[in-house]
Amino acid sequence: QVQLVESGGGSVQPGGSLRLSCAASGTIFSAATMAWYRQAPGRERELVASISNTFYRKYVDSEEGRFTISRDNAKKTVALQMNSLKPGDTAVYYCKSSGPRGDYWGQGTQVTVSS
């Protein structure tokens, strides 16, 4: 059974930073593309960043330069470093794994950016 557990969310002031982490189990992690999505109230879930099994990174245009996705195959974790946070970044952030066993989602972690 594939499980993804996110951590690192919280409340931060505009301009601040947070580092989200997602720990995976029950998956062939090294073969999976890992991604971070977010969903704000009243909006659809949207892709924030992804990193392939070959470490190819993709970002939503508006986030490139502020957000950095990374992975550690030995620890089966994927991280999202978020800098210069804005109120518009407020959302629930989800980790997603896409691999040989299909697509899986974590339960989400709340990020709130407010003064």
Backbone torsions as a table, in degrees:
resi	resn	phi	psi	omega
1	GLN	NA	126.9	-179.9
2	VAL	-83.1	131.8	176.2
3	GLN	-130.8	138.0	175.8
4	LEU	-125.2	127.5	-178.4
5	VAL	-124.8	116.3	179.3
6	GLU	-90.2	153.7	175.1
7	SER	-153.2	167.3	174.5
8	GLY	102.4	-4.6	178.0
9	GLY	-70.4	172.4	179.1
10	GLY	162.0	-165.8	179.6
11	SER	-107.7	137.9	-177.7
12	VAL	-147.6	153.1	177.2
13	GLN	-80.2	156.4	176.0
14	PRO	-53.8	137.9	-176.2
15	GLY	90.8	-9.5	-178.9
16	GLY	-81.9	-177.3	-176.8
17	SER	-131.0	151.8	171.7
18	LEU	-142.8	151.6	175.0
19	ARG	-123.4	115.1	176.8
20	LEU	-91.5	147.5	177.8
21	SER	-133.9	146.9	178.4
22	CYS	-132.3	121.9	178.9
23	ALA	-103.3	130.0	-176.9
24	ALA	-109.6	147.3	173.4
25	SER	-144.0	155.4	176.7
26	GLY	72.2	18.5	-178.7
27	THR	-133.5	156.3	172.1
28	ILE	-81.6	81.2	-168.0
29	PHE	-57.9	-43.6	-174.4
30	SER	-63.6	-20.3	-178.7
31	ALA	-94.3	-5.2	-172.8
32	ALA	-96.7	146.6	164.9
33	THR	-84.5	129.8	-179.5
34	MET	-109.7	145.3	-177.4
35	ALA	-146.8	157.2	171.3
36	TRP	-114.2	131.2	173.8
37	TYR	-119.6	165.7	173.7
38	ARG	-143.9	153.8	178.7
39	GLN	-138.7	116.7	176.5
40	ALA	-90.7	157.1	179.8
41	PRO	-55.1	129.7	177.7
42	GLY	77.7	5.6	-178.5
43	ARG	-123.5	162.0	178.6
44	GLU	-77.3	155.8	176.1
45	ARG	-66.8	136.6	-177.3
46	GLU	-133.3	149.6	178.1
47	LEU	-70.6	136.5	175.0
48	VAL	-104.5	-50.0	-178.7
49	ALA	-162.9	154.6	176.4
50	SER	-140.8	157.2	176.7
51	ILE	-140.4	125.5	-175.4
52	SER	-81.7	177.3	178.3
53	ASN	-69.8	-12.9	175.1
54	THR	-102.5	13.3	176.7
55	PHE	71.1	20.7	173.3
56	TYR	-77.0	127.4	-175.7
57	ARG	-106.0	140.6	173.1
58	LYS	-130.3	142.2	179.0
59	TYR	-131.7	150.1	167.0
60	VAL	-65.4	137.8	-172.8
61	ASP	-50.3	-41.3	-174.1
62	SER	-71.7	-15.1	-176.7
63	GLU	-102.5	-17.5	-178.1
64	GLU	-61.5	131.6	-177.1
65	GLY	100.1	-28.2	176.6
66	ARG	-100.9	-34.2	-176.6
67	PHE	-110.8	145.4	176.4
68	THR	-133.8	124.2	176.5
69	ILE	-100.1	142.0	178.8
70	SER	-146.7	162.0	178.7
71	ARG	-140.6	152.9	176.0
72	ASP	-128.6	102.0	-176.1
73	ASN	-66.6	-31.6	179.9
74	ALA	-66.5	-37.5	-179.7
75	LYS	-94.2	-6.3	-177.8
76	LYS	57.1	47.7	178.9
77	THR	-129.2	152.0	172.8
78	VAL	-130.3	138.7	-175.7
79	ALA	-123.7	155.3	173.8
80	LEU	-131.5	109.0	175.9
81	GLN	-88.2	122.5	-177.0
82	MET	-118.8	119.3	179.8
83	ASN	-116.5	164.2	178.1
84	SER	49.7	48.4	-175.1
85	LEU	-66.1	146.1	-178.5
86	LYS	-120.8	158.6	176.3
87	PRO	-55.9	-31.3	178.1
88	GLY	-67.8	-10.6	176.5
89	ASP	-84.9	-4.9	179.4
90	THR	-62.6	124.8	-176.5
91	ALA	-178.4	171.4	166.0
92	VAL	-89.9	128.6	-178.1
93	TYR	-103.1	130.6	-176.3
94	TYR	-118.1	142.7	173.0
95	CYS	-96.4	139.5	179.1
96	LYS	-132.2	137.6	175.2
97	SER	-114.7	130.7	176.4
98	SER	-125.1	110.8	-175.7
99	GLY	-151.9	-163.2	-176.7
100	PRO	-57.7	-25.1	-178.9
101	ARG	-98.9	10.9	177.7
102	GLY	104.7	-165.5	-178.4
103	ASP	-101.9	137.2	179.0
104	TYR	-137.4	150.5	-179.2
105	TRP	-123.8	149.9	170.0
106	GLY	-84.7	-179.8	-175.8
107	GLN	-85.5	-12.7	177.6
108	GLY	96.6	153.2	175.3
109	THR	-137.8	135.9	-174.1
110	GLN	-81.4	133.0	172.2
111	VAL	-120.8	123.7	179.4
112	THR	-123.5	124.3	179.1
113	VAL	-115.5	111.8	-174.6
114	SER	-156.9	146.6	176.0
115	SER	-92.8	NA	NA
